[in-house]
Amino acid sequence: MSDVFKALAHPVRRQVLKKLRDGPMTAGDLADAFPVSKPTMSGHFTALKEAGLILAERHGTTIRYRLNAGAAEEAIALLMSLMGKKELE
């Protein structure tokens, strides 16, 4: 779970997750939405993938990312339990 919180600590990564709430996007489309280099975005994608927060699907030379809702829900449940709230049902 520490990988999840480390991934969520960066504002660009949180914004990537917000963009993916509306559905899958290509790596290029996501990278174009941020004022950072493509190698930097690649590092953000790697951190999010390693944390299990996003899933990657390769279609030829294109990579499409999508939100892994199950991992996000686990992180929310853990945060809620740490804050003394009931877990999500």
C-alpha positions as a Markdown table, in Angstrom:
| # | Residue | x | y | z |
|---|---|---|---|---|
| 1 | Met | 0.0 | 0.0 | 0.0 |
| 2 | Ser | 3.0 | 2.3 | 0.5 |
| 3 | Asp | 3.4 | 2.4 | -3.3 |
| 4 | Val | -0.1 | 3.7 | -3.6 |
| 5 | Phe | 0.4 | 6.5 | -1.2 |
| 6 | Lys | 3.8 | 7.4 | -2.8 |
| 7 | Ala | 2.1 | 7.5 | -6.2 |
| 8 | Leu | -0.7 | 9.7 | -4.9 |
| 9 | Ala | 1.7 | 12.1 | -3.3 |
| 10 | His | 2.5 | 13.8 | -6.6 |
| 11 | Pro | 0.0 | 16.3 | -8.0 |
| 12 | Val | 0.6 | 15.3 | -11.7 |
| 13 | Arg | -0.2 | 11.7 | -10.9 |
| 14 | Arg | -3.4 | 12.7 | -9.1 |
| 15 | Gln | -4.4 | 14.7 | -12.2 |
| 16 | Val | -3.7 | 11.7 | -14.4 |
| 17 | Leu | -6.1 | 9.6 | -12.3 |
| 18 | Lys | -8.7 | 12.4 | -12.5 |
| 19 | Lys | -8.4 | 12.4 | -16.3 |
| 20 | Leu | -8.8 | 8.6 | -16.4 |
| 21 | Arg | -12.0 | 8.7 | -14.5 |
| 22 | Asp | -13.8 | 9.5 | -17.7 |
| 23 | Gly | -12.3 | 6.5 | -19.5 |
| 24 | Pro | -9.1 | 5.2 | -21.1 |
| 25 | Met | -6.7 | 7.5 | -22.7 |
| 26 | Thr | -3.5 | 7.0 | -24.8 |
| 27 | Ala | -0.1 | 7.8 | -23.3 |
| 28 | Gly | 0.3 | 10.5 | -25.9 |
| 29 | Asp | -3.0 | 12.2 | -25.1 |
| 30 | Leu | -2.3 | 12.1 | -21.4 |
| 31 | Ala | 1.3 | 13.5 | -21.9 |
| 32 | Asp | 0.0 | 16.3 | -24.1 |
| 33 | Ala | -2.3 | 17.5 | -21.2 |
| 34 | Phe | 0.7 | 18.3 | -18.9 |
| 35 | Pro | 3.5 | 20.9 | -19.3 |
| 36 | Val | 6.2 | 18.3 | -18.6 |
| 37 | Ser | 8.4 | 16.2 | -20.9 |
| 38 | Lys | 7.3 | 12.8 | -22.2 |
| 39 | Pro | 10.1 | 11.0 | -20.3 |
| 40 | Thr | 8.8 | 12.6 | -17.1 |
| 41 | Met | 5.3 | 11.5 | -17.9 |
| 42 | Ser | 6.6 | 8.0 | -18.5 |
| 43 | Gly | 8.0 | 8.0 | -15.0 |
| 44 | His | 4.6 | 9.1 | -13.6 |
| 45 | Phe | 2.9 | 6.3 | -15.6 |
| 46 | Thr | 5.4 | 3.8 | -14.3 |
| 47 | Ala | 4.8 | 4.9 | -10.6 |
| 48 | Leu | 1.0 | 4.6 | -11.1 |
| 49 | Lys | 1.3 | 1.2 | -12.8 |
| 50 | Glu | 3.6 | -0.2 | -10.1 |
| 51 | Ala | 1.1 | 1.0 | -7.4 |
| 52 | Gly | -1.7 | -0.8 | -9.3 |
| 53 | Leu | -3.7 | 2.4 | -9.8 |
| 54 | Ile | -3.7 | 2.3 | -13.6 |
| 55 | Leu | -3.6 | -0.5 | -16.1 |
| 56 | Ala | -1.8 | -0.4 | -19.5 |
| 57 | Glu | -3.0 | -2.0 | -22.7 |
| 58 | Arg | -0.7 | -2.0 | -25.8 |
| 59 | His | -2.4 | -1.7 | -29.2 |
| 60 | Gly | 0.4 | -1.8 | -31.8 |
| 61 | Thr | 2.7 | 1.1 | -30.9 |
| 62 | Thr | 0.1 | 2.9 | -28.8 |
| 63 | Ile | -0.4 | 2.4 | -25.1 |
| 64 | Arg | -3.8 | 3.1 | -23.6 |
| 65 | Tyr | -4.1 | 3.6 | -19.8 |
| 66 | Arg | -7.2 | 3.1 | -17.8 |
| 67 | Leu | -8.0 | 3.5 | -14.1 |
| 68 | Asn | -7.9 | 0.5 | -11.9 |
| 69 | Ala | -10.9 | 1.3 | -9.8 |
| 70 | Gly | -10.4 | -1.7 | -7.4 |
| 71 | Ala | -7.0 | -0.4 | -6.3 |
| 72 | Ala | -8.3 | 3.1 | -5.9 |
| 73 | Glu | -11.2 | 1.8 | -3.8 |
| 74 | Glu | -8.8 | -0.2 | -1.6 |
| 75 | Ala | -6.7 | 3.0 | -0.9 |
| 76 | Ile | -9.9 | 4.9 | 0.0 |
| 77 | Ala | -11.0 | 2.2 | 2.3 |
| 78 | Leu | -7.6 | 2.2 | 4.1 |
| 79 | Leu | -7.7 | 6.0 | 4.4 |
| 80 | Met | -11.2 | 5.8 | 5.8 |
| 81 | Ser | -10.2 | 3.2 | 8.4 |
| 82 | Leu | -7.2 | 5.3 | 9.4 |
| 83 | Met | -9.5 | 8.2 | 9.9 |
| 84 | Gly | -11.8 | 6.2 | 12.1 |
| 85 | Lys | -14.6 | 6.0 | 9.4 |
| 86 | Lys | -16.4 | 2.8 | 8.4 |
| 87 | Glu | -15.0 | 1.2 | 5.3 |
| 88 | Leu | -16.8 | 1.5 | 2.0 |
| 89 | Glu | -19.3 | -1.2 | 1.4 |
